[in-house]
């Protein structure tokens, strides 16, 4: 892989590291500040937190899958770009020799 391919690949890695993609982070559950409200809504709040952790697991799996997909795509694009550079270098060399 040529050095010119490294920059686009690095940019893709940076995008993946920030969590860009089709994955949507779960909303943080709301917790009342009043202890009386906490006691009154204990079942509802526990359900919200359990759902949150389940959603977090799904979100992390989604990020892992998206990361793997983008790395594979970036590898393909990098190889494609390398072929492009090789082809255009050959064309420039051919023109220069005429």
C-alpha positions in Angstrom: 0.0 0.0 0.0 1.5 3.4 -0.9 1.8 6.2 1.6 -0.9 8.2 -0.3 -3.4 5.5 0.8 -2.6 5.8 4.4 -4.2 9.3 4.8 -7.7 8.2 3.6 -7.5 5.1 5.7 -6.6 7.1 8.7 -9.6 9.4 8.1 -11.9 6.5 8.0 -10.5 5.1 11.2 -11.0 8.5 12.9 -14.6 8.5 11.8 -15.2 5.0 13.1 -13.6 5.9 16.4 -16.1 8.7 17.0 -19.0 6.4 16.6 -20.3 7.7 13.3 -22.6 5.4 11.4 -26.1 3.9 11.6 -25.9 3.1 15.3 -28.0 5.2 17.7 -27.0 5.5 21.3 -29.7 4.7 23.8 -31.1 7.6 25.9 -29.9 7.7 29.4 -32.7 6.8 31.9 -34.2 9.6 33.9 -33.9 9.3 37.7 -36.0 11.6 39.9 -34.2 13.5 42.6 -37.0 13.2 45.1 -36.6 10.0 47.2 -40.4 9.8 47.5 -40.7 9.7 43.7 -38.0 7.0 43.5 -39.9 4.8 45.9 -43.2 5.5 44.2 -41.9 4.6 40.7 -39.3 2.0 41.7 -40.7 -0.7 39.3 -40.9 1.7 36.4 -37.4 3.1 37.1 -35.9 -0.4 37.4 -37.4 -1.3 34.1 -36.0 1.8 32.5 -32.5 1.0 33.7 -32.7 -2.7 32.7 -33.9 -1.6 29.2 -31.0 0.9 29.1 -28.4 -1.7 29.7 -30.0 -4.0 27.2 -30.0 -1.2 24.7 -26.3 -0.3 25.5 -25.3 -3.9 24.7 -27.1 -3.7 21.4 -25.5 -0.3 20.6 -22.1 -1.7 21.3 -22.7 -4.7 19.1 -23.9 -2.3 16.3 -20.7 -0.2 16.7 -18.6 -3.3 16.5 -20.3 -4.5 13.4 -20.2 -1.0 11.8 -16.5 -0.7 12.7 -15.7 -4.1 11.0 -17.8 -3.1 7.9 -16.0 0.2 7.5 -12.5 -1.3 8.0 -13.3 -3.9 5.3 -14.6 -1.1 3.0 -11.6 1.1 3.7 -9.3 -1.7 2.9 -11.1 -2.2 -0.5 -11.1 1.5 -1.2 -7.4 1.8 -0.2 -6.5 -1.0 -2.6 -8.6 0.6 -5.3 -6.9 3.9 -4.8 -3.5 2.2 -5.0 -4.5 0.7 -8.4 -5.6 4.2 -9.4 -2.3 5.7 -8.4 -0.4 3.0 -10.2 -2.5 3.4 -13.3 -2.1 7.2 -13.4 1.6 6.9 -12.7 1.9 4.6 -15.7 0.0 7.0 -17.8 2.1 10.0 -16.7 5.3 8.0 -17.4 4.0 7.0 -20.8 3.2 10.6 -21.7 6.6 11.8 -20.5 8.4 9.3 -22.7 6.7 10.4 -25.9 
